[in-house]
Amino acid sequence: MDKLEIKGNWNEVKGKAKQQYSDLTDDDLKYQEGQEDEMLGRVQKKLGKTRDEVVDWLKSL
């Protein structure tokens, strides 16, 4: 799997993610370069989705 690439404004993507899944928090979606895996793991655990599903979902926002 390619490294997660988040294009555009992360705050906008984060807002859309929180609209779709209101149980996601700012802490769940904290994005720092080099810590993509940690963020994906938190979201994956909270949503009960696979890593690939989370990556595809974020890229679609």
Residue pairs with C-beta under 8 A, 6 or more apart in sequence:
1 51
1 52
1 55
3 36
4 36
4 40
4 55
4 58
5 59
6 13
6 31
6 58
6 59
10 31
13 58
13 61
14 26
14 29
14 31
16 61
17 24
17 29
17 43
17 57
17 58
17 61
18 24
18 25
18 29
21 46
21 47
23 46
24 43
24 46
24 47
27 42
28 39
28 42
28 43
28 46
29 39
29 43
30 39
31 39
32 39
40 51
40 54
40 55
41 51
43 49
43 54
43 58
44 50
44 51
44 54
47 54
49 57
